[in-house]
C-alpha cells in the first residue's frame, strides 16, 4: 500500500511539473480565446481544435435530401446543388463561418462562427434567414442535431474544459453531458437515435467515444495517439463509421463496423491527405476534402465500400451580391516584384482568404496573412478593403485602402523597403528551429518553406523532423537541403525527450534514436536514458546540439528552481559539453529568462552559442511567421552555405533577435565572437527597429554597466561610449521592449528583443573569478533541484546515466569555486 501511495504521489508530482512548464510557456504568447483551465499550451488548442479559414471548400455536410451539400469556404457557409454544381452563399458575417450540420428535416443549418476572440454556435433557418446564437464567453464548437431534431448537441469551454452540451431547441433548456478533461467535440448522432459518437482529446491521446443515452454507458470505440485530424462521421442507417487517421505524414480514410472494431477498411491509397469525412444521405458515398498542389482544399467523394476518389466540381459560385476584382502588387524600392506577407481585411473586419497558397493566422495579434509573390488578383464582394504588407521584421508596415467596385478592377500597389539591409551589412539571417509538418491543415514541403522565407526576407531555415510516438513525421527527408534564389532550407531533427528538455540536432542526416523518452511518455524499452547521449551522438556525427525553448518566464529561473523552470538536463549538459547552443529567442519563451541561464554559463567560461528559433510549423494555419526568432551572423566574403552559417552561429558571430537589428563593436574592430584585451576601450553599437524599444543595456559578465535611451519605431540610432573591462569574461549589448505587446507587427513576438553574442575578454572562455564562483554556486543549486525533480518523477526507476552526469557536472563546478 505504501509503494502504491508513493507511485501515485510521484505521478502527481510529474504531472504538476509538466503543467507548470506548459502554463508558464503560454506567458510569452497572448491567447485571444478564453483560456481553458486544464489545457497547457493554448496554441495547440487554437491550431488543432478551432476552425480554419481557407479559400477552397472545407467541412462538407451532405443534406438529408441527397441533392445539396453545405460546406465552408472563404469564411462563409455555402449550399452546393450537386446536380447543377452551383454553390450559393448562405452567410456573410465579418467572422469565419465553418463546420455546418443539417437538421434532419433540412430546414436549418447549425455552424460555428469564429470572431477572432470568441466562437459561437449559429442556428440558421434557411427559409427566413433568421439566425439564433448560442454563445458564452468561452469557446463553442461543432454543432450536431439529434435524430429527431429536438436537440442540438455542441461543445463548450464554459466549464473550464471543452465538454459536450445539448440544448432543447424548443424550450432553450441547456445541459452539460460530459465532463472529461481538455477537449470533447466533433459529435455525431448514430443511426439508432439513442447514441452519440464524439472525439475526446487529452494530452497525446485521441479517442472516439460512444455515449448511449438509453443505457447510460460512455465507452471508447477507437483509440489513436497524437492524431489531430482524427475526425469521424456516422452512417445514416448502419453501425458503420468513417474516420480520418494517419500513417506518418499521410491521412487516410477508414471505415469500421462498431460491432466489429478489430477490423478496419482503408478506403484511400497512395499518399493522400484526406480530411473531415462525411457520409451522403443514403450512406453510399463519403465526402471529404484534400489539398491540391497549391495547398488549396478541394471537395472529393469516394464510394463507401471503396474505389477511386473523384473530385466534386463547383462550376458556379453565387455570392448573392455584386462583386469586383482587386489587383494587389508588391515591389521593392526600385520597383522589382517581391514576395511579401500580405493581409487583406474588409472594413467590417472580414479577412480575405488567399487562393494561391495557404492562409495563416498570427496567434499573437490575431491578424490573417498569406505570402503573395509579386502580384495577384482577388474576386471580392464590393466594399472598402485595407491591404497590409510587410517583409520580415526590418520592413515597416505599408498599408493601402481600396474600394472594390462592381464589375471593375481596383488596384493596390505597395512598396516595401527595409530600414536595415542585412546583406549589405555582411549578415545572413537564419531561423534554426521550425517544423515543416506537425498535423497542420496545410501539408508542407521545402518549396512551401522557401515561399515563406522569401516573404520574410530570411536566408536560411532549419526545419526539424520530429516524432509523434509511432509516427515519423518528415523522417524520410532528414538531412535534405534545398536551395533556391540564394535561400537555403536544411532539414534537421528535434529529439523530444520532453521531461529532460527538447534538443535539436543541426547538421545531421542520420536520425538519433530513440526520438522520445521520459517519465510522461510510454516506456518502450530501457528508461535509463540521458540527453548526454544525444550530445555524444552529435560529437560523433559532426552535428550540433541546442537546447530549444528553454525558459518560459521573464523572472530569474534561479529564484524558483524547485518549480522546474529550467529543462532538467540543460545545466549539466551545458557544463559538460564541449560545444552546445541555447535557444535565446523563441516564439514561446522569454528571452529575459533565457538570458539569466546564458549569463551564468558564460560566466563559468562555457562559450554557449546563442541560438534562435521560432518553433512554428509551416503546415499550421495558426502560426507565427518563419524568422520571428532569428539569428543574424557575419559572413562577409564567405560563400553562404548551411555549414558556414552554422559555424558562424556556433562561434557567436552576430546577434539574435525577435525584430530589432543590433550591431556591436568594442575597440577598433572586435565584434561578437571576437576577443578584446582588458582595460579601457571605446565601444559603439547600432540599433534599428520597426517597434519602439525603450531598454538598451551594456552588459559585462552578466551585470548591466550602462543604460541608454531607446528608439521609436522606424528609427536607427548609433551609440558610443567607453567601458573599463576586467581581466576576464565577456561584454555584450541587449535591447528590448520593457513590456510585452499584443501586436508587434511586422514581428510576431510579444517582446521585441535583440542581444549580441559576447565579445570575449583576453580569450574565448575567459572568466572573472568572482563572477565564476557566483555562477558556479547557482548552477550547482540548479542541478540539485533538477535531481530532486527527476527522482520524484522517476521514483524507483534507476536513472544512472542522468544521475552520473549530474554528479560529474557538480564536481566540475565545485572546482571552479576554489
N, C-alpha and C positions, 0 to 999 in steps of 0.2 A: 504493500500500500504506500509505504514511504517513497519507494522508487517511482511509482506511478505519479504521485503528487509532485515529485521533483521534475519528472518529464513534462507534466502539464505546465509547471512554472517556467521551465526552460522554453517551451514553445511560445508561451505568452510573452516572455522577455524578447524572444527573437522577432515575433510579430510586431511588438511595440517598437523595437528598434527600426524595423523596416518602415513602419508607418511614420515614425518621426522623420526619417530621411525623406520619404516621399512628400510629406506635407511641407517640410521645410523647402524642398525643391520648388514648390509652387510659389514661394515668396518672391522669386525673381520674375514672375510672369502673372499678369493680371487676367484672371478668369472673368469673362464677360457674362457668363451664365451663372445662375445660382449654384453655389458650391454644394456638393453632396457631403454628408457627414462621414461617410465611410469610403470615399474614393480619394486616393492619394494624388497622383499627378493628373490634373484635370485635362491636360492636353489630350490624353488618350481617350478620355470620355468624349470630349468635343469632336475629336477626329473620327472615332470609330462608331459612336452611337448617334450623333446628330446628323441631320440631313446634309446633302451635298448640293451645291449649285453647279449645274452643267448645262451646256448648250444643247446637247442631244438628249434623247429620252432616257429617263430612269424610272424605277419603281412601277413597272407595269401592273395594272389591275384590271383583268378582264371583267366585263359587265355580265350580270345574270342573263341578259338577252342573247348572249353569244355573238352579237353584232358589233358591239362597241368595246373599247378598251381605254381606260384612263391611264395617264402617265404624267410624270413631271418633266419639264424641260424649260430652260431659261428662267427658272424661278416661278413658273406658273403651272397650273394644272390644265391638261388638255384632254379632250374626249375624241378619240380616233374611231371613225367608222371603218371597220375592217374591210367592208365591201368597196366603198368609194375611195379609200385611202386618204380621206380628208380629216385633218385634226383641227378641232375647234377649241379655241382658248376659252377656259371657264373662269379663270381668276385673273386679277390684275392689281394685286396689292403691292406695297413697297417692300414687303418681306419676301422670303423664299418659301413657296408652297411645294410640298412634296408628300410622298408616301400615301397616295389616295387609296381608299377602300370603299366599295359599294355597299349600300343597304340591300337586303335580299330582294326587295321589290324594284330595285333600280331607280328609285326616285330621289335618293340622296347620295352624296359623296362626303366622306369624312377624310380629313387630311391634316398634316402638320404644317403650321405656319411658323417659320423661323424669322424673328425680327431683330436678330443680331445680339440681343442680350437676354432674350426670353423666347421660348417656344410655346405655342398654344395648339389646341385641337380645334379645328373648324368643321362644323357640320353644315353642308350647303344643300338646300333644296333646289334641285335643278330646274323645276318649273317656274319658281318665283325668283330665284337668285338669292333668297334670304339666307344669311349666314348666322349660325349660332356658335358662340365662342365658349370653349371650356378651358379655363386657364387659372393658374395660381402664379405666385412669384417664382415658383420652381419650374424645372424643365418638364414639359409634357410631350409625349411621343406616341406614335404608332397606334392609331385607332383601328378597331375591328368591330363590326356589327355582330350581334348574336344571330343565331339561325332563324329566330322568329322576328328579328328586327326590333325587339323591345328594348334591348340593352346596347350600350356602346362600351366596349372594353377599350382601355387605353393605359398608358404608362405615365406615372408622375413621380417627380422627385420631392414631393411635398413632405414626405415622411423623413427625409434625410437620405434615403436610398431611392432608386428608381424602381418602384413597385407597381404591380398591376392594380387597376381600379376598374369599376364598372359604374355606369350611370344609367338610370332608368330614363329613357328619352321622353316619356310622358309626364312623369312626376318630378324629374330633376334630382331624385334621391341618388346619392353618390356614396360608394363604399369601397374600402380597400380590400383587395382579395388575397394578397400575398405579402410576405414580409422577409424575403430572402435578401442577403446583403448585395450591395452595389447595383447591378443592372438586371431588370426583368423587362423585356419588351418583345416586339415582333409577334404579338399574339395572333392566333388563327383558330377560328371555330372549326371543330371537327364535324364530320358528316352525321354523327349520332345526335348532334344538337345538345349533348349533355357534357361535352368536354371541350377544353381549351388547351391548345398547344402554344407554348411560348418559349422564348430564349431566356436563359439565365446565364449571365456572365459575372464571374467573381474571380479576380486575380487572373491567373493563366487559364482558368477552366471556363469552357463554353459548353453548355448542355441544352438540349431540348427537353422540356418537361411537359407532361400531360396532367392537367388538373381536371378531375371528374367531379362535377357539382353534385351528382346523384349519390356517388359512393363516398365522397369527401376525400378521396385519395389525391396525392400530388407526387408523381414519381418521374424519374429520369427515363426518357425513351432513347436518347442517343447522346453520347459524350464526345467532345473534342477538346483539344488544348490549343490556346492562342490562335484561334481561327476567327478573325474579326468580321469576315463576311459570311459567317455561318448563319444564314437566314433560310427560312423554310416556308412552305405552304402546304395546305391540306387538300386532298382530293375532295370534290363536292359530294361524292357518293360512297367511296370506299375508304377503308382504313389504310390509306396509302399517303405517304408524304413525299415531297420533293425538296431537296436542300442543296445548298452550295457549300462545298468543303474543299480544302486544298490538298495538293500534292506538291510540296516545295513551293515554287513561285506561282504555280498554276491553280486555278479554281475550276473544279468540275461540277457538273450536276449529277445528283444521285437520287434514286428513288428507294424507298424502304417500306415494307409492309409492317405496320405497327404490331401485328400479331406474330411476326417472324423477324425480329430485329437483327438476327445474326447474319442475315443475307441482305446485301445491298446491290443495286444495279446501277452501274455507272453509265450515264447517258452520253457523255461527251468524250471525244478522243483528242489526241494530239496535245497541244499546249494552250488550252483555252483560258479565258478569264471571265467565266460565266457567273453572273451575279443576279440576285433578287428574283428567283424563280417564282412563277405563279401559274396555277392550273387554269385552263379555259373553263367556261361554264359547264361544258359537257365532260370535262376531265380528260379529253383525248389529246390535248396539246399542253405544252408547258411554254409559257412566255418568259423571257429573261432578257438581260442586256449584256453586251460585251463591248470592248474597246476596239476602235479601228486604228489605223496606223498614225492618225493624228491625235490619239488619245481622246477621241470623241465617242460617246456611247451610242450604240445603235440597237434597235429593237429586233429581237430574234424569237424564233419559235422552233420547237422540236417535238416530235411525237412522244407521248408519254412512255411508250414502250421502246423508244429508241429510233435511230435513223439519223440522217444528215440534217443539221440545223439549217434553217432558212431565214434570211432577213425579211422583216416585215417593213415594207416600203411605205413611206409617207409622201404622197405626191403634192399635197396642198396643205399649207399652214394658214389657218384662218384666224387672224388676230382679232377680228371684230371691231377694228378701229383703223383710221388712216395711219400710214407708215411712210417712212422715207429712208434715206441712207446717210450714214456718217462715215466719211473717209478720214482716217487718222494716220498722220505721217510724223515720224520721229527721226530727227537728224542731229548730228553733232554741230559744233560751232562753225564748221566750214561747209555745212550743207550735205554731208555724207550720211546716207541712211544707216541707222544703227539699231541694234536690238535693245529694248528698254523694258522696264517694269511699268505697266500701264494699268490704270483703274478708270472705269467709266461708270458714272452714277447719275441717274435721273434726279431731278430736283427734289422729288419726294423721298429720296434715299434708296430707290430700287437699284441694285447693282447689275451691270450688264455682264453676261457670261461670254466667254471667248469661243469662237467657232473653229479656230485653227490649232488650238492646243488646250492644255488643262487650265481651269480657272481655280485660283487659290484664295484662301482667306488668311490674312495675317492675324493669328490668335492674340497678338499683343494689342493691336489697335482696332481690330475688327474690320479693317479695310479688305475688300476683294481686289485681286490683282491677277495679271497674266503677263506673259512675255510676248511682245509684239516685235516682229522682225521687219523693221523699216516702215511698212505701211500695211493697212488692212481696211476693208470696208465692212461696215456693220449695217444690217437691216433692223430698224428700230421703230417703235411707235413714235408718232410726232411728240415733241416736247422739248424741254430745256435739259441739257446734259452738261456735266462737268467732267472734263478729261484731265487726268493727272498722270504725269510721267516722271520717273527718276531712273538713275542708272548707277546703282551702288551707293555707298554711304557718302561719297565725296561729291555727289551731284545734287545741288539744291532742287527742291520740288518745283516743277513747272506745271502750270495749270492753264486750261482754256475752257471757256464757257461757250457752248454751241447750241443753236436752235435747230432741231431736226424738223423739217417741213414736209408736208405731204408730197410724195412723188418727186422730191428733189434730193440732190446730193449735197450735203453740207461738208465743210472741210474744217479740220483741226490740225494745225501744224505746230509741233513743239520742238524747240531747240534746246539741247542739253549740253552743258559744259561743266566739267568738274572744277572745284576750287583748288584742287591739288592734283597734279599729274604724277602718279606713282612711277610710271615708266620713264618719264623724262628725268625724274629724280634718281633713277637707278634702282628702283624697288620692284619686286614681284609680289603679288598678293596670293595668299594660299588659305584655304579652309581645310584643315587636317582631319575633320571629323564630321561627316554627314552619313546618311544612309540612302542607298538608291531605292530599295523596296522594303516595306515593312507592313504589308497588308493595308496599304492605302488604296484609294479607288483608281489611281492613275498609274498603272504599272509602268515602270520607268527603265530606260536604257541609258548608256553613256551619252548618246546623242541628245536625249532629253535634258540631261545634266548640262551638256555644253550650251544648249539654248539658254538655260537659266544663268549660266556663268556669263555668257555674253551680255545678258540683260542686267547683270550686277557688276560688270567690269572686273571679273575675277579671273586670275590666271591659272591657278591650279586647284583641283578639288580631289579629295581622297575619300570616296565613299567606302564605308566599311560593310563587308559581308558579315552577317550575324545569324545567330541560330535561334529558332523558336522550338526548342526541345527536339522533337523528331524531324522538324523541317530544317532544310539547309538553304535559307534564302540567299540568293546570289552567290552561293558557294562555288558554282562552276566557273565564275569569272574572276575569282580571286587572282590578283596579280596582273589582270588585264589593264593595258594602258591605251588610251585613245587620245589622239592629238588632232586638233582642228583649229586652223587660223591662229596658231600660236598658243592655244589654250590646251591644258592637259587634264585628263581625268585618269586617275590611277587607283585601282581597286585594292583596298586593304582589308583588315579583319578587326573585329571587336570581339574580345574574349569576355563573355558576360558572366563573370564569376560572382556577380551580384553582391552578396554579403561582404566578400573580400575586397570589392572595388572593381569596377569595369576598367579594362585596359585595352589599348589599341596596339596593333602591330602594323607599323608603316614600313613599306619596302619589302614585303614578303609575297611570294606566290604559292607558298605551301601552307595550308591552314594548321594552326596549333590545335591539338585535341587533348582533352575534351573542350568543347566550346562553352560549356557552362558547368557550374557545380555550386555547392554551398548548402547551408542548413535549411534554406527555404525552397530548395529545388529537389526534384526526385533524386534519390540515391541510386545511381545506376553504375555502381562499381565502388572502388575504394574511395571513401570520402576524404582521406588524408591527402589533401592537395593544397597547393600554395601558389599565389601569383608569382612567387620567386621562380617557379618552373617556367613561366611564360618569359620572364626576363632572361633566364638561361637559354631558352629556345631562341630568343631574339639575338643574343650574342652569337649563337652557333650559326644562325642563318643570315646574319648581316641586317636584320630588321631593327626597328627602333620602337621602344615601348613608351607609351604615355598613359598616365592615369587621367581618365576623362571625367568630365563633370564632377569634380571632387567636392566642393564646399557649397552648400546651399544658402547659408545665411550670411548677412552682412557683418555680423558681430564676430569677434575673435573666437575661433573654434576652440582655442586652448583654455577659454574660460568656462567651457561646458563639455569637457571631454567625456564624461560618463553618459552623456546623451548620444554619443556616437556620431558627431558631426563630420569626422574625418574617416574616409574609407579605411577599413580595418588594417590592411597591409600597406597602405601608402607610405607611412613614415619609415617602417623597417626596410621596405624596398628602396626608397629614395636614399637611405643611409648606406645601403649595401651595394647598390648598382653602380657600375662604372659610368653608365650613361642612361638617362631617363628623362622623360618630359612630364610636365604638369600642365593640364589644360587651364590656363589662367582665365580665358574668356570662353564662355559657352552660353547658349541661349537660355539655359535653365538655371545657371548657378551664379553665385556672387563673385565678381572679380575682386571685391574688397576682402571677402572671406578667404578666397584663394590666395590673395597676396600675403595674408598672415602666415600661411603654411610655407609659401615660397620663400619669404624673407628668412625664416628660421633655417631652412635648408641651405640657402645661400650663405648664411652666417656661419655654418659649420664647414664651409668650403666646398659644398656639393654644387657643381655648376649645372643645376637642374634647368633644362630648357623650358622657357615659357612658350607654351603651345596654344593653339586656338582651335575652336571647333564650334559649329553651330548646333550640331546634333539634331538636324532636321531630316526629313525624309522627302526625297524628290517625288515619290508617288503619293504622298499625303495631299489632301485638299485643304487642310487647316494646318499651315506650317509657316515658319519663318523662311526668309529667303536664304539661299546659299550665300555664304560670305557674311552673314550677320555677325559671326565671330570670325575674325580673320587675322592673319599674321603677314606683315609686310617685311620682307627680307631683302638685304642688299645683294644684288648680283651684277653689279656694273662690270661690263666687259666679259661676262661669263655666259655661255650658252644656257638658255633656260631649259633645263631638263628636270624631271621629277627628282632625280638623285641630287642634283645641285641645289634645288630648293630645300630638300630635306636636310642636307648637310648644313646649309646656311641657317635653317631654323634650329637645328641641334646646337650650332655654335652661338646662337643668340645674336645674330647679326640683323637686328631690326627691332620691331615693336609689335605688340598685339593690341587689338582694338575691337570695339563694338561700333565704331564710327569714326572718331577723330583721327587725324594724322598727327604723329608726334615724333619729330626728329630731334636727335640729341647728340651733342659733341662736347668732349672735355679736352682742354689743352688745344694744341694745334690741329690734331686730326684723329683723336681717339673717339671712336664711336662704339655703340653697343657690340659686345663680343670681343672688343679690343682690350688692351692693357694700358694703364697710365701710371706714372710714378706717384708716390705720396707727396704731400706738401700742397702749397697753394697753387691753384690753377684757375684760369678763365674757363667758363663754360657757356654754351649757348644752346637754345632749343627753339624749335619752330612748331607751333600748334595751329592746325587748321581744322575746322569742323562745320558741319551743317546744322548742328544743335548748339544751344547755349551750354557752355562749360564754365562752371563757377569755381572749381577747385583745381589748382595747379601746384604740385608739390615736388621739391627736390628731396630725394631720399638717399641717405648714406647708411649702409648697414642696418636697414630697416627702420631708421629714425628719420622723421621729417626735419630737415635742416633749413628749409626755406619755403615760404608760402608766397605765391604770386597771384596776380589778378588774372581772371579767366577771359573768355572771349564770348561774343554774341554769335548767334547762328550766321554762318556765311563769312565770318572773319578769319584772317590769318594773322598771327602775331609772332614776332621773334623776341625771345627773352635772352638776356645776357646777365652774367654775374660772376662772382668769384666764390670759390669754396676751398677750404683747407682740409685735405684728405688725410686720414690716418695712415699708418704704415701697412695696413692690410684690410681686405674686404672689398667693397663694391659701392658704386654710385649709379643711380638711375633716376628717371623722372616719370611722373604719372600725372594724368589729368582726367577729371570726371565730373559728372553732374552730381551734386550732393544729394539730390532726391530722385528716386525712380519716377519714370513718366509712363503714362498710358500709351502715348503716341509719340515716338521718336523718329518718325519717317524723315529722311529716307532710310535710317537704320530701323531695325525691328527689335532692338533690345531695350529693356526697361531702363537701363542705365547707360548712357553714353560714357565710354571709358577707354582710355589708352594708357599703356605702360611700356616704357622702353625696356629692353633687356639690359643687364648690367654692363657697365664698364668696370673691369676688374682693376684693383689697385696692386701694383707691383707684379702680380702673376695671377693667372686664372686659378681660382680656388684658394686664393689667399684669405686669411681671416684676421679679424681684430680679436684679441684674446678675450676681452670682456664680453663682446657680443657672442663669441663662440660658446663660452661657458653658459651664458644665459639661454641661448638657443638649445644647446645640448640638454640642459635640465628640462626645458619644456618638451623636447622631443621624447625624452625618457618617460615623462608623465603621460604623453600621448600613447606610447607603446604599452605602458602599464594598463591604461584604460582599454586599449584595443584587446589586450589579453583577457581582461575581465569580461568584456562583452563577448569575445569569442568563446570563452569557456562556458558562459551562460547559454549561448546559442547551441553549442555542440554537445553540452552535457557530458555524458560518459564516453562519447566518441573521442578517441585519441587523435589529436591533430599535431603529430610530432614535427612534421615539416614546417608548418607555420610557427609553432612554438619555438623551435630551434632558431628560426630566423629572427624572431622577436629577441631572443637572448643574445644572439650574435650582434644585432644592431645595438642593443643596450650596452654591450661591452665596448663597442667602438665609441659610443657616445660618452661612456664613463672615462675613457682615455682622454677624450677632448676636454674634460672638466678638470684635469690635473694641472 
